Amino acid sequence: MIHKKWNIKIAQNIAQQESIILTDQHWEIINFIRLCYNKFNIIPPNRMLLKLMQKKFEIEKCNNTYLLSLFPKGINKQANKIAGLPKSNICL
């Protein structure tokens, strides 16, 4: 279940703990993964996330290199946490 008390302030605090300064590019991904979670009721695995991103973003953003430039520890370890999503059951 998505964190019910999540808000921008909480996201900023988590990002600060992760040594990330949130930019518009971060928010674009954070909001997109929250949307995906709400739509599919799962934390999208990386491959699925990239496929879904191809429908919304320019191709330059639809790869692991771009995502790691924003979230160096990875989508599952940082972006999902900042977005208020539950921990994934997927082993990494």
Backbone as XML, in Angstrom:
<?xml version="1.0"?>
<chain id="A" units="angstrom">
  <residue number="1" name="MET">
    <atom name="N" x="0.844" y="-1.183" z="0.000"/>
    <atom name="CA" x="0.000" y="0.000" z="0.000"/>
    <atom name="C" x="0.887" y="1.244" z="0.000"/>
  </residue>
  <residue number="2" name="ILE">
    <atom name="N" x="0.476" y="2.213" z="-0.780"/>
    <atom name="CA" x="1.211" y="3.467" z="-0.866"/>
    <atom name="C" x="1.091" y="4.202" z="0.473"/>
  </residue>
  <residue number="3" name="HIS">
    <atom name="N" x="2.146" y="4.851" z="0.874"/>
    <atom name="CA" x="2.174" y="5.553" z="2.151"/>
    <atom name="C" x="1.110" y="6.638" z="2.148"/>
  </residue>
  <residue number="4" name="LYS">
    <atom name="N" x="0.108" y="6.514" z="3.025"/>
    <atom name="CA" x="-1.032" y="7.433" z="3.011"/>
    <atom name="C" x="-0.665" y="8.846" z="3.465"/>
  </residue>
  <residue number="5" name="LYS">
    <atom name="N" x="0.337" y="8.971" z="4.300"/>
    <atom name="CA" x="0.710" y="10.295" z="4.799"/>
    <atom name="C" x="1.817" y="10.928" z="3.968"/>
  </residue>
  <residue number="6" name="TRP">
    <atom name="N" x="2.158" y="10.309" z="2.839"/>
    <atom name="CA" x="3.213" y="10.845" z="1.979"/>
    <atom name="C" x="2.807" y="12.211" z="1.459"/>
  </residue>
  <residue number="7" name="ASN">
    <atom name="N" x="3.772" y="13.105" z="1.407"/>
    <atom name="CA" x="3.569" y="14.411" z="0.795"/>
    <atom name="C" x="4.918" y="14.931" z="0.323"/>
  </residue>
  <residue number="8" name="ILE">
    <atom name="N" x="4.930" y="16.072" z="-0.287"/>
    <atom name="CA" x="6.151" y="16.631" z="-0.849"/>
    <atom name="C" x="7.211" y="16.858" z="0.228"/>
  </residue>
  <residue number="9" name="LYS">
    <atom name="N" x="6.795" y="17.321" z="1.367"/>
    <atom name="CA" x="7.739" y="17.582" z="2.471"/>
    <atom name="C" x="8.410" y="16.289" z="2.925"/>
  </residue>
  <residue number="10" name="ILE">
    <atom name="N" x="7.645" y="15.230" z="3.069"/>
    <atom name="CA" x="8.207" y="13.931" z="3.450"/>
    <atom name="C" x="9.180" y="13.459" z="2.376"/>
  </residue>
  <residue number="11" name="ALA">
    <atom name="N" x="8.786" y="13.606" z="1.112"/>
    <atom name="CA" x="9.664" y="13.195" z="0.006"/>
    <atom name="C" x="10.976" y="13.979" z="0.048"/>
  </residue>
  <residue number="12" name="GLN">
    <atom name="N" x="10.903" y="15.278" z="0.297"/>
    <atom name="CA" x="12.105" y="16.102" z="0.360"/>
    <atom name="C" x="13.005" y="15.681" z="1.523"/>
  </residue>
  <residue number="13" name="ASN">
    <atom name="N" x="12.400" y="15.334" z="2.653"/>
    <atom name="CA" x="13.185" y="14.886" z="3.807"/>
    <atom name="C" x="13.888" y="13.562" z="3.513"/>
  </residue>
  <residue number="14" name="ILE">
    <atom name="N" x="13.178" y="12.632" z="2.900"/>
    <atom name="CA" x="13.783" y="11.345" z="2.539"/>
    <atom name="C" x="14.907" y="11.569" z="1.533"/>
  </residue>
  <residue number="15" name="ALA">
    <atom name="N" x="14.657" y="12.414" z="0.542"/>
    <atom name="CA" x="15.676" y="12.705" z="-0.467"/>
    <atom name="C" x="16.921" y="13.310" z="0.182"/>
  </residue>
  <residue number="16" name="GLN">
    <atom name="N" x="16.721" y="14.200" z="1.112"/>
    <atom name="CA" x="17.855" y="14.819" z="1.808"/>
    <atom name="C" x="18.665" y="13.749" z="2.550"/>
  </residue>
  <residue number="17" name="GLN">
    <atom name="N" x="17.982" y="12.815" z="3.207"/>
    <atom name="CA" x="18.672" y="11.716" z="3.890"/>
    <atom name="C" x="19.456" y="10.851" z="2.895"/>
  </residue>
  <residue number="18" name="GLU">
    <atom name="N" x="18.978" y="10.799" z="1.658"/>
    <atom name="CA" x="19.625" y="10.020" z="0.600"/>
    <atom name="C" x="20.649" y="10.857" z="-0.177"/>
  </residue>
  <residue number="19" name="SER">
    <atom name="N" x="20.885" y="12.078" z="0.278"/>
    <atom name="CA" x="21.823" y="13.015" z="-0.368"/>
    <atom name="C" x="21.412" y="13.347" z="-1.804"/>
  </residue>
  <residue number="20" name="ILE">
    <atom name="N" x="20.114" y="13.500" z="-2.006"/>
    <atom name="CA" x="19.576" y="13.863" z="-3.320"/>
    <atom name="C" x="18.848" y="15.196" z="-3.193"/>
  </residue>
  <residue number="21" name="ILE">
    <atom name="N" x="19.167" y="16.115" z="-4.085"/>
    <atom name="CA" x="18.435" y="17.374" z="-4.177"/>
    <atom name="C" x="17.441" y="17.192" z="-5.318"/>
  </residue>
  <residue number="22" name="LEU">
    <atom name="N" x="16.170" y="17.227" z="-4.990"/>
    <atom name="CA" x="15.130" y="16.940" z="-5.976"/>
    <atom name="C" x="14.985" y="18.073" z="-6.991"/>
  </residue>
  <residue number="23" name="THR">
    <atom name="N" x="15.025" y="17.691" z="-8.249"/>
    <atom name="CA" x="14.835" y="18.617" z="-9.364"/>
    <atom name="C" x="13.527" y="18.254" z="-10.069"/>
  </residue>
  <residue number="24" name="ASP">
    <atom name="N" x="13.177" y="19.025" z="-11.071"/>
    <atom name="CA" x="11.984" y="18.706" z="-11.859"/>
    <atom name="C" x="12.098" y="17.310" z="-12.482"/>
  </residue>
  <residue number="25" name="GLN">
    <atom name="N" x="13.307" y="16.919" z="-12.869"/>
    <atom name="CA" x="13.510" y="15.602" z="-13.479"/>
    <atom name="C" x="13.242" y="14.490" z="-12.465"/>
  </residue>
  <residue number="26" name="HIS">
    <atom name="N" x="13.644" y="14.700" z="-11.216"/>
    <atom name="CA" x="13.351" y="13.726" z="-10.162"/>
    <atom name="C" x="11.842" y="13.607" z="-9.958"/>
  </residue>
  <residue number="27" name="TRP">
    <atom name="N" x="11.185" y="14.766" z="-9.845"/>
    <atom name="CA" x="9.738" y="14.766" z="-9.604"/>
    <atom name="C" x="8.977" y="14.106" z="-10.749"/>
  </residue>
  <residue number="28" name="GLU">
    <atom name="N" x="9.465" y="14.276" z="-11.941"/>
    <atom name="CA" x="8.841" y="13.654" z="-13.107"/>
    <atom name="C" x="8.821" y="12.121" z="-12.931"/>
  </residue>
  <residue number="29" name="ILE">
    <atom name="N" x="9.927" y="11.569" z="-12.496"/>
    <atom name="CA" x="10.022" y="10.117" z="-12.295"/>
    <atom name="C" x="9.246" y="9.698" z="-11.051"/>
  </residue>
  <residue number="30" name="ILE">
    <atom name="N" x="9.386" y="10.433" z="-9.964"/>
    <atom name="CA" x="8.676" y="10.110" z="-8.724"/>
    <atom name="C" x="7.169" y="10.087" z="-8.967"/>
  </residue>
  <residue number="31" name="ASN">
    <atom name="N" x="6.647" y="11.107" z="-9.604"/>
    <atom name="CA" x="5.209" y="11.162" z="-9.880"/>
    <atom name="C" x="4.783" y="10.050" z="-10.828"/>
  </residue>
  <residue number="32" name="PHE">
    <atom name="N" x="5.638" y="9.721" z="-11.781"/>
    <atom name="CA" x="5.316" y="8.651" z="-12.727"/>
    <atom name="C" x="5.266" y="7.296" z="-12.030"/>
  </residue>
  <residue number="33" name="ILE">
    <atom name="N" x="6.221" y="6.998" z="-11.154"/>
    <atom name="CA" x="6.185" y="5.688" z="-10.485"/>
    <atom name="C" x="5.028" y="5.607" z="-9.487"/>
  </residue>
  <residue number="34" name="ARG">
    <atom name="N" x="4.655" y="6.729" z="-8.901"/>
    <atom name="CA" x="3.462" y="6.729" z="-8.032"/>
    <atom name="C" x="2.201" y="6.450" z="-8.858"/>
  </residue>
  <residue number="35" name="LEU">
    <atom name="N" x="2.136" y="7.064" z="-10.040"/>
    <atom name="CA" x="1.013" y="6.831" z="-10.941"/>
    <atom name="C" x="0.946" y="5.357" z="-11.359"/>
  </residue>
  <residue number="36" name="CYS">
    <atom name="N" x="2.098" y="4.796" z="-11.714"/>
    <atom name="CA" x="2.150" y="3.372" z="-12.096"/>
    <atom name="C" x="1.699" y="2.484" z="-10.943"/>
  </residue>
  <residue number="37" name="TYR">
    <atom name="N" x="2.169" y="2.790" z="-9.744"/>
    <atom name="CA" x="1.787" y="1.992" z="-8.584"/>
    <atom name="C" x="0.278" y="2.064" z="-8.354"/>
  </residue>
  <residue number="38" name="ASN">
    <atom name="N" x="-0.270" y="3.260" z="-8.434"/>
    <atom name="CA" x="-1.716" y="3.416" z="-8.238"/>
    <atom name="C" x="-2.518" y="2.712" z="-9.324"/>
  </residue>
  <residue number="39" name="LYS">
    <atom name="N" x="-2.007" y="2.715" z="-10.550"/>
    <atom name="CA" x="-2.726" y="2.095" z="-11.664"/>
    <atom name="C" x="-2.672" y="0.569" z="-11.614"/>
  </residue>
  <residue number="40" name="PHE">
    <atom name="N" x="-1.487" y="0.015" z="-11.334"/>
    <atom name="CA" x="-1.299" y="-1.435" z="-11.392"/>
    <atom name="C" x="-1.265" y="-2.114" z="-10.029"/>
  </residue>
  <residue number="41" name="ASN">
    <atom name="N" x="-1.201" y="-1.321" z="-8.963"/>
    <atom name="CA" x="-1.164" y="-1.826" z="-7.593"/>
    <atom name="C" x="0.044" y="-2.739" z="-7.345"/>
  </residue>
  <residue number="42" name="ILE">
    <atom name="N" x="1.117" y="-2.472" z="-8.058"/>
    <atom name="CA" x="2.390" y="-3.158" z="-7.835"/>
    <atom name="C" x="3.511" y="-2.149" z="-8.026"/>
  </residue>
  <residue number="43" name="ILE">
    <atom name="N" x="4.654" y="-2.446" z="-7.435"/>
    <atom name="CA" x="5.840" y="-1.647" z="-7.722"/>
    <atom name="C" x="6.377" y="-2.195" z="-9.032"/>
  </residue>
  <residue number="44" name="PRO">
    <atom name="N" x="6.367" y="-1.386" z="-10.081"/>
    <atom name="CA" x="6.775" y="-1.924" z="-11.372"/>
    <atom name="C" x="8.246" y="-2.324" z="-11.377"/>
  </residue>
  <residue number="45" name="PRO">
    <atom name="N" x="8.528" y="-3.569" z="-11.770"/>
    <atom name="CA" x="9.929" y="-3.958" z="-11.926"/>
    <atom name="C" x="10.592" y="-3.042" z="-12.949"/>
  </residue>
  <residue number="46" name="ASN">
    <atom name="N" x="11.892" y="-2.945" z="-12.882"/>
    <atom name="CA" x="12.633" y="-1.991" z="-13.707"/>
    <atom name="C" x="12.296" y="-2.115" z="-15.190"/>
  </residue>
  <residue number="47" name="ARG">
    <atom name="N" x="12.280" y="-3.319" z="-15.716"/>
    <atom name="CA" x="11.995" y="-3.505" z="-17.151"/>
    <atom name="C" x="10.596" y="-2.991" z="-17.501"/>
  </residue>
  <residue number="48" name="MET">
    <atom name="N" x="9.631" y="-3.300" z="-16.649"/>
    <atom name="CA" x="8.257" y="-2.831" z="-16.877"/>
    <atom name="C" x="8.199" y="-1.305" z="-16.801"/>
  </residue>
  <residue number="49" name="LEU">
    <atom name="N" x="8.893" y="-0.740" z="-15.824"/>
    <atom name="CA" x="8.921" y="0.711" z="-15.670"/>
    <atom name="C" x="9.478" y="1.378" z="-16.924"/>
  </residue>
  <residue number="50" name="LEU">
    <atom name="N" x="10.572" y="0.856" z="-17.448"/>
    <atom name="CA" x="11.165" y="1.433" z="-18.655"/>
    <atom name="C" x="10.217" y="1.334" z="-19.846"/>
  </residue>
  <residue number="51" name="LYS">
    <atom name="N" x="9.495" y="0.211" z="-19.971"/>
    <atom name="CA" x="8.512" y="0.060" z="-21.060"/>
    <atom name="C" x="7.392" y="1.084" z="-20.921"/>
  </residue>
  <residue number="52" name="LEU">
    <atom name="N" x="6.904" y="1.265" z="-19.700"/>
    <atom name="CA" x="5.840" y="2.241" z="-19.469"/>
    <atom name="C" x="6.333" y="3.666" z="-19.735"/>
  </residue>
  <residue number="53" name="MET">
    <atom name="N" x="7.564" y="3.931" z="-19.370"/>
    <atom name="CA" x="8.139" y="5.259" z="-19.591"/>
    <atom name="C" x="8.216" y="5.588" z="-21.078"/>
  </residue>
  <residue number="54" name="GLN">
    <atom name="N" x="8.422" y="4.590" z="-21.923"/>
    <atom name="CA" x="8.534" y="4.814" z="-23.364"/>
    <atom name="C" x="7.259" y="5.399" z="-23.948"/>
  </residue>
  <residue number="55" name="LYS">
    <atom name="N" x="6.138" y="5.184" z="-23.280"/>
    <atom name="CA" x="4.863" y="5.717" z="-23.757"/>
    <atom name="C" x="4.664" y="7.178" z="-23.363"/>
  </residue>
  <residue number="56" name="LYS">
    <atom name="N" x="5.449" y="7.647" z="-22.387"/>
    <atom name="CA" x="5.236" y="8.996" z="-21.868"/>
    <atom name="C" x="6.409" y="9.947" z="-22.093"/>
  </residue>
  <residue number="57" name="PHE">
    <atom name="N" x="7.631" y="9.438" z="-22.048"/>
    <atom name="CA" x="8.820" y="10.295" z="-22.076"/>
    <atom name="C" x="9.588" y="10.146" z="-23.379"/>
  </residue>
  <residue number="58" name="GLU">
    <atom name="N" x="10.466" y="11.133" z="-23.619"/>
    <atom name="CA" x="11.346" y="11.000" z="-24.766"/>
    <atom name="C" x="12.309" y="9.843" z="-24.501"/>
  </residue>
  <residue number="59" name="ILE">
    <atom name="N" x="12.762" y="9.231" z="-25.562"/>
    <atom name="CA" x="13.544" y="8.000" z="-25.491"/>
    <atom name="C" x="14.821" y="8.165" z="-24.654"/>
  </residue>
  <residue number="60" name="GLU">
    <atom name="N" x="15.401" y="9.357" z="-24.608"/>
    <atom name="CA" x="16.626" y="9.591" z="-23.846"/>
    <atom name="C" x="16.441" y="9.334" z="-22.352"/>
  </residue>
  <residue number="61" name="LYS">
    <atom name="N" x="15.214" y="9.416" z="-21.880"/>
    <atom name="CA" x="14.938" y="9.220" z="-20.457"/>
    <atom name="C" x="14.557" y="7.776" z="-20.123"/>
  </residue>
  <residue number="62" name="CYS">
    <atom name="N" x="14.374" y="6.963" z="-21.116"/>
    <atom name="CA" x="13.832" y="5.612" z="-20.906"/>
    <atom name="C" x="14.938" y="4.572" z="-20.839"/>
  </residue>
  <residue number="63" name="ASN">
    <atom name="N" x="15.902" y="4.810" z="-19.962"/>
    <atom name="CA" x="16.977" y="3.843" z="-19.806"/>
    <atom name="C" x="17.545" y="3.920" z="-18.393"/>
  </residue>
  <residue number="64" name="ASN">
    <atom name="N" x="18.265" y="2.874" z="-18.015"/>
    <atom name="CA" x="18.832" y="2.790" z="-16.673"/>
    <atom name="C" x="19.878" y="3.867" z="-16.407"/>
  </residue>
  <residue number="65" name="THR">
    <atom name="N" x="20.615" y="4.263" z="-17.427"/>
    <atom name="CA" x="21.649" y="5.288" z="-17.244"/>
    <atom name="C" x="21.022" y="6.593" z="-16.762"/>
  </residue>
  <residue number="66" name="TYR">
    <atom name="N" x="19.927" y="6.983" z="-17.396"/>
    <atom name="CA" x="19.231" y="8.208" z="-16.991"/>
    <atom name="C" x="18.703" y="8.082" z="-15.562"/>
  </residue>
  <residue number="67" name="LEU">
    <atom name="N" x="18.042" y="6.966" z="-15.274"/>
    <atom name="CA" x="17.471" y="6.770" z="-13.938"/>
    <atom name="C" x="18.552" y="6.758" z="-12.868"/>
  </residue>
  <residue number="68" name="LEU">
    <atom name="N" x="19.690" y="6.123" z="-13.168"/>
    <atom name="CA" x="20.791" y="6.094" z="-12.197"/>
    <atom name="C" x="21.452" y="7.456" z="-12.034"/>
  </residue>
  <residue number="69" name="SER">
    <atom name="N" x="21.359" y="8.300" z="-13.043"/>
    <atom name="CA" x="21.899" y="9.653" z="-12.895"/>
    <atom name="C" x="21.067" y="10.452" z="-11.888"/>
  </residue>
  <residue number="70" name="LEU">
    <atom name="N" x="19.802" y="10.106" z="-11.767"/>
    <atom name="CA" x="18.916" y="10.784" z="-10.808"/>
    <atom name="C" x="18.920" y="10.091" z="-9.440"/>
  </residue>
  <residue number="71" name="PHE">
    <atom name="N" x="18.923" y="8.767" z="-9.473"/>
    <atom name="CA" x="18.848" y="7.960" z="-8.254"/>
    <atom name="C" x="20.001" y="6.960" z="-8.275"/>
  </residue>
  <residue number="72" name="PRO">
    <atom name="N" x="21.195" y="7.391" z="-7.822"/>
    <atom name="CA" x="22.408" y="6.577" z="-7.961"/>
    <atom name="C" x="22.341" y="5.187" z="-7.321"/>
  </residue>
  <residue number="73" name="LYS">
    <atom name="N" x="21.524" y="5.019" z="-6.297"/>
    <atom name="CA" x="21.409" y="3.703" z="-5.658"/>
    <atom name="C" x="20.308" y="2.858" z="-6.300"/>
  </residue>
  <residue number="74" name="GLY">
    <atom name="N" x="19.648" y="3.412" z="-7.308"/>
    <atom name="CA" x="18.640" y="2.669" z="-8.043"/>
    <atom name="C" x="17.216" y="3.070" z="-7.719"/>
  </residue>
  <residue number="75" name="ILE">
    <atom name="N" x="16.350" y="2.712" z="-8.643"/>
    <atom name="CA" x="14.926" y="3.018" z="-8.485"/>
    <atom name="C" x="14.362" y="2.359" z="-7.224"/>
  </residue>
  <residue number="76" name="ASN">
    <atom name="N" x="14.644" y="1.075" z="-7.043"/>
    <atom name="CA" x="14.080" y="0.361" z="-5.893"/>
    <atom name="C" x="14.610" y="0.864" z="-4.560"/>
  </residue>
  <residue number="77" name="LYS">
    <atom name="N" x="15.862" y="1.248" z="-4.518"/>
    <atom name="CA" x="16.446" y="1.680" z="-3.246"/>
    <atom name="C" x="16.182" y="3.143" z="-2.923"/>
  </residue>
  <residue number="78" name="GLN">
    <atom name="N" x="16.029" y="3.984" z="-3.938"/>
    <atom name="CA" x="15.868" y="5.413" z="-3.655"/>
    <atom name="C" x="14.563" y="5.993" z="-4.176"/>
  </residue>
  <residue number="79" name="ALA">
    <atom name="N" x="14.278" y="5.871" z="-5.441"/>
    <atom name="CA" x="13.101" y="6.538" z="-6.010"/>
    <atom name="C" x="11.814" y="6.046" z="-5.357"/>
  </residue>
  <residue number="80" name="ASN">
    <atom name="N" x="11.666" y="4.746" z="-5.235"/>
    <atom name="CA" x="10.444" y="4.205" z="-4.620"/>
    <atom name="C" x="10.316" y="4.653" z="-3.170"/>
  </residue>
  <residue number="81" name="LYS">
    <atom name="N" x="11.432" y="4.706" z="-2.481"/>
    <atom name="CA" x="11.431" y="5.157" z="-1.084"/>
    <atom name="C" x="10.991" y="6.618" z="-0.999"/>
  </residue>
  <residue number="82" name="ILE">
    <atom name="N" x="11.572" y="7.466" z="-1.838"/>
    <atom name="CA" x="11.218" y="8.887" z="-1.848"/>
    <atom name="C" x="9.754" y="9.069" z="-2.255"/>
  </residue>
  <residue number="83" name="ALA">
    <atom name="N" x="9.269" y="8.211" z="-3.151"/>
    <atom name="CA" x="7.888" y="8.292" z="-3.636"/>
    <atom name="C" x="6.870" y="7.755" z="-2.628"/>
  </residue>
  <residue number="84" name="GLY">
    <atom name="N" x="7.342" y="7.205" z="-1.522"/>
    <atom name="CA" x="6.427" y="6.711" z="-0.500"/>
    <atom name="C" x="5.846" y="5.346" z="-0.800"/>
  </residue>
  <residue number="85" name="LEU">
    <atom name="N" x="6.489" y="4.591" z="-1.690"/>
    <atom name="CA" x="6.001" y="3.258" z="-2.013"/>
    <atom name="C" x="6.517" y="2.253" z="-0.998"/>
  </residue>
  <residue number="86" name="PRO">
    <atom name="N" x="5.797" y="1.156" z="-0.816"/>
    <atom name="CA" x="6.287" y="0.133" z="0.108"/>
    <atom name="C" x="7.538" y="-0.526" z="-0.440"/>
  </residue>
  <residue number="87" name="LYS">
    <atom name="N" x="8.264" y="-1.220" z="0.433"/>
    <atom name="CA" x="9.445" y="-1.934" z="-0.022"/>
    <atom name="C" x="9.035" y="-3.044" z="-0.975"/>
  </residue>
  <residue number="88" name="SER">
    <atom name="N" x="9.850" y="-3.227" z="-1.985"/>
    <atom name="CA" x="9.587" y="-4.249" z="-2.985"/>
    <atom name="C" x="9.940" y="-5.634" z="-2.455"/>
  </residue>
  <residue number="89" name="ASN">
    <atom name="N" x="9.202" y="-6.640" z="-2.901"/>
    <atom name="CA" x="9.496" y="-8.037" z="-2.555"/>
    <atom name="C" x="10.490" y="-8.643" z="-3.529"/>
  </residue>
  <residue number="90" name="ILE">
    <atom name="N" x="10.837" y="-7.908" z="-4.557"/>
    <atom name="CA" x="11.730" y="-8.417" z="-5.597"/>
    <atom name="C" x="13.160" y="-8.423" z="-5.060"/>
  </residue>
  <residue number="91" name="CYS">
    <atom name="N" x="13.823" y="-9.540" z="-5.186"/>
    <atom name="CA" x="15.218" y="-9.638" z="-4.759"/>
    <atom name="C" x="16.108" y="-8.977" z="-5.790"/>
  </residue>
  <residue number="92" name="LEU">
    <atom name="N" x="17.055" y="-8.198" z="-5.321"/>
    <atom name="CA" x="17.971" y="-7.515" z="-6.232"/>
    <atom name="C" x="19.371" y="-8.022" z="-6.042"/>
  </residue>
</chain>
